Amino acid sequence: METDSIIQEITSLPPEAQKQILDFVAFLKTRYPSTPRTTKFRRSKLTEEPFIGMWRNRKDMQDSATWVRHLRRSEWDRS
């Protein structure tokens, strides 16, 4: 049944019947909770992400391999 014809059928009823329809719809909503509609995911450009470049100006991160090597050495030497 199309939405327009449903609305036409409901509006042709007396006010008390329309109230009963609203009550029934409220009952159905409690019985069948609606699932939130998922919005279509829009993929953003990676370069627009806020984390890109967050370590750009750090002097200790100029050479990441050296930084990781130093970090590992300092952690492994603790034991």
C-alpha positions as CSV (number, residue, x, y, z in Angstrom):
1,M,0.0,0.0,0.0
2,E,1.3,3.4,-0.9
3,T,1.9,6.1,1.7
4,D,-0.5,8.5,0.0
5,S,-3.3,6.0,0.0
6,I,-2.6,5.1,3.7
7,I,-2.8,8.7,4.7
8,Q,-6.0,9.2,2.7
9,E,-7.6,6.1,4.4
10,I,-6.6,7.4,7.9
11,T,-7.9,10.9,7.3
12,S,-11.2,9.5,6.1
13,L,-11.8,8.0,9.6
14,P,-13.5,9.7,12.5
15,P,-11.1,11.4,15.1
16,E,-11.6,8.7,17.6
17,A,-10.5,6.0,15.1
18,Q,-7.5,8.2,14.1
19,K,-6.5,8.3,17.8
20,Q,-6.7,4.5,18.0
21,I,-4.4,4.3,15.0
22,L,-1.9,6.5,16.7
23,D,-2.1,4.4,19.8
24,F,-1.5,1.3,17.8
25,V,1.4,2.8,16.0
26,A,3.0,3.7,19.4
27,F,2.4,0.1,20.5
28,L,4.1,-1.3,17.4
29,K,7.1,1.1,17.9
30,T,7.6,-0.4,21.4
31,R,7.3,-3.9,20.1
32,Y,9.5,-3.4,17.1
33,P,12.2,-0.9,18.0
34,S,13.6,0.8,15.0
35,T,17.2,0.3,14.2
36,P,19.1,3.5,13.6
37,R,19.4,4.2,9.9
38,T,23.0,4.0,8.9
39,T,24.2,6.9,7.0
40,K,26.3,6.2,4.0
41,F,29.9,6.3,4.9
42,R,31.8,8.9,3.0
43,R,35.5,8.1,2.8
44,S,37.6,11.1,3.5
45,K,41.0,11.7,2.1
46,L,43.8,10.4,4.3
47,T,45.7,13.7,4.0
48,E,42.7,15.5,5.6
49,E,42.8,13.4,8.8
50,P,43.9,15.3,11.8
51,F,46.7,12.8,12.8
52,I,48.6,13.3,9.6
53,G,51.7,15.3,10.3
54,M,51.2,15.4,14.1
55,W,54.9,14.5,14.6
56,R,56.2,16.6,11.7
57,N,58.1,19.1,13.9
58,R,59.6,16.7,16.4
59,K,63.4,16.7,16.2
60,D,63.7,13.1,17.6
61,M,61.4,11.7,14.9
62,Q,63.4,12.9,11.9
63,D,64.6,9.3,11.3
64,S,61.9,6.9,12.5
65,A,64.1,3.8,12.2
66,T,66.8,5.4,14.5
67,W,64.1,6.5,16.9
68,V,62.6,3.0,17.1
69,R,66.0,1.4,17.5
70,H,66.8,3.8,20.4
71,L,63.4,3.2,22.0
72,R,63.8,-0.6,21.8
73,R,67.4,-0.4,23.2
74,S,66.4,1.7,26.1
75,E,63.4,-0.6,27.0
76,W,65.4,-3.8,26.6
77,D,68.3,-2.5,28.7
78,R,66.0,-2.0,31.7
79,S,65.9,-5.7,32.5
